[in-house]
Structures are given as structure tokens and as C-alpha cells.
Amino acid sequence: MTNIRPSKVDVESCRRVADGWLKVDEITYRFETFSGAMSKPVTRDVVRRQDAAVGLVRHRSRGTLIFVEQFRLAAHGKSDGWIVEICAGKLDPGESAEEAMVRELREETGYEAVGVTPVTSFFVSPGYTDERMHLYLVDVDGDPGEAPGDGDEDIRLVELTHDEAFAWLDQGRFQDSKTLIALYWLRGGPR
């Protein structure tokens, strides 16, 4: 087995097929295969999304984890649409992932960060989108201020002990991938 990774990609065409809330490009390309040959032309749609900052929020003095619950239309129909998840939001132009995390924390929960620790970055679903999430462990303390949400968001805070969160995890009550990644990381790492 070789450790050499193919690196050549030839884009034959790219055209924007959707330019609304989601940007979608139809791309025809060829790529170098593991054998060294070039593939036949392949056409795929790629959803273009800005990166997001996501945070597992930990309350220092209470020793709890704080989640947000909100309605997610895309999940409706395959579930009731109400999802309990970690705090998350898109990066604004020129904003770092950490800056976005602090802003989203304030907007969604009303808390101010007292510590922001990078954990990892990951692609949401690289089979169809270039969206990448930057996961942080975010420490808060005290009580939240007003958390208006952003625009049409209707958010409720859900505060769980670590044991309660891990029980929910084991019971399949969390349905959101970023939340699952964060909790499995926490279960295997520091509390």
C-alpha cells in the first residue's frame, strides 16, 4: 500500500445554478485516481456555505452544559423539527471563527464568554457542501443577559448536567451532528 495521495484535479466547467440563501455550483471535473490515471468526467452540485463557529457551552460555577432548542425546518417531517443543539452560527465577512463564536453565544444565549478553547474543525458533509465548522469549548459564568436570537429565531435554553447530557446522548435524544461530535469529544476528554 502506498501513502502517496493523488493531488491533481481538473475543473472542466463550473456554473452557478442557485444564488439565493444557498449558493449552488454545478461542477464538472476530473481527478487523479489512486492508480495515477485521471478519472472520467464527473458532474456534481456543490452547496457553497461560509464556515460556522459552534460551541459546547459549559457553565463554570454550576458545572452544567447549556444547549439551545429551536425549530429547524429541514428536520421537520423526519422529526418534529425541534432540535436541541450546541450554540452555532455563520462567520460574518472578515470575522474570525472565535469572534463569531463569542457573537453567536451572546445572540443565542445571552451569556458572555469567559473562556473560548478551540477543539477541532470539521466538514459538515463533504459529499455535497464546502461548509466547515470550527468547534469550541466555551466557558460562561453567572446569569445570561437578554438573548433575543437573530431575526426569526425562537430559542429556548436547555441546561443539563454532564450526566444528563450523556444520558440524552445514549438515549438518542440529540439529533444534530455538531452536537454529537461535541459531546463524544467531551465524553472522551476533559470535563
N, C-alpha and C positions, 0 to 999 in steps of 0.2 A: 504494500500500500504506500502511495506517495503522499507527502504532506504539501505538495505544490497545489495551490488553489488557482483555478483559472481566473483571468482578470480582464479579458477583452470583451467589450460589449459594443455592438454597432447599432445605433438607433437609426432605423430607415425612415420612419415618419413619426410625427407627433402632432396631434390636433386636439384642441380643447373642445370637448363635447358637452360640458356643463360648466357654467360660470356663475352659479348662484352661491348660496350658503356653502355648498360643497363645490369644489373645483375638480373636474374630472378630465383627465387626458387619455385619449386613445393612442397607444404607442405600439408601433410595430418594430421589433428588434430581433437581433440575433446575438447569441452569447457563446463564448468559448466553453466547450464541454470539458469534462474531466479527461477525456481522451486527447484533447488538444484540437479537435475539429470544431468548426463553427456549427451551431445548431441551424435548423431550418428557421425561416421567419416565424415569429410568434407575435400575436396581437393580443394585448391586454388593456383593460381600463385601469387607470391608477387614480385613486382619490388623493388629491393634494390637500394636506391639512398642516397648519402650523403646529409646532410642538406644544406640549402641555406640561404644566407643573402639577404634580399630585403629591398630597401629603397625608401621611398617617399621623394624626394629631394626638399627642399624649399630654394629659393634664398632670403636671409635676406633683402638686401637693395632694391631689385626690387619687393619683395612681390609676386613672381611667383612660380610656380611649374615646375620642369624640368623632362621630361619623355624621354625615348629612344624609337626610332622606328627602328624595324629590321624585317627581313623576318624570319618567323617560318614555317618550312616545314610541321609540324604536323597539322597546321591550314589551310594550302593550300588545296583547294578542298572543304572545308566547308566555306572558306572565300578566299580573295585574298592572304592571308598569311602574309601581312604586319601588324604588331601589334605594337600599341603604348602602352608602359608599363612602370612600375617603374623599376629602376635600380635593377639588381639581379645577383647573381652568387653563385656557389657552394663553400662550405668551403673546403679549402685545408687541407690535413692531419696536425694535430697539431695546426690548426688555429682556433681562437675563431670566433664566428659569427660577433662580432663587428670589428675584424681585417679584416675579409672577406668583410664586408660592405665597409670599408674605401678603400680597394684594388680595389674592383669592381667599386666603384664610380670613382676612378681615371682612371681605364682602360676604362670604358664605356662612361664617360662624360668629363674627363679631369679636373674636379673640385677636390679640396682638401676639406675635411670635416672640418668645424669649430664647429660642434656640432653633436653628434650622440646620439639619445634618443631611448631606447628600447620601443616598443609599445606592441607587443604580439608575440606569436609563434603559428603556426597552421599547421595541417597536410594538404597536398595538396589534396589528395584523398585517405583516409584510407581504402577504399574498395579494393585497389589493390597495393598501394605503401606505403613504410615506410618514404617517403620523408617529411621532416618538414621544414617550412620556418620561419625565425626569422625576423620580420618586425621592421624596424627602421624609425624614422623621422630623416632625415639627413639635416642639415643646411649647406649651402655654401654661399660664397660671392665673389665679384669680377668677374673676367672672367676666363673661363676654359683654361687650357693648352691643349696640344695635347692629343686627345683621340683616340688612334689607334684601340681600340677594342682588342679582344683576338682571334688571329688566323684568322678564316674565317668569323668573324663578320663584318657586314657592318652596322654601326649605325649612325642615324641622331638624333640630339637633337630636342625635341619639348618643347617649353616653353609656358606655359599658365598661365593666371591669375587664381585665385581661382574660380572666377565666370565662366570663360571659361571652366575650368576643370569640374565644377559641371554641366554646360550645356551639355558638352560632355557626362558626366555620365548619365544625364537624357535622352539624345538622343540615348543612347545605342552604342556610338562610341568606348567605351572601351570594349574589349572582353576578357581581361585577368583577371583571378580570383584574383591574388595577388594585381593587381591594383584596382580592385573593392573593395576589403577588405580595402585597404589603404585609398581610397577616401571616402568610407562610414564612416570609423573611423574618418577621418579628418572633414567630414561634421558634425558629432555629437560631435566633440571635439574642441580643441584649434586651432585657425588659426594663 
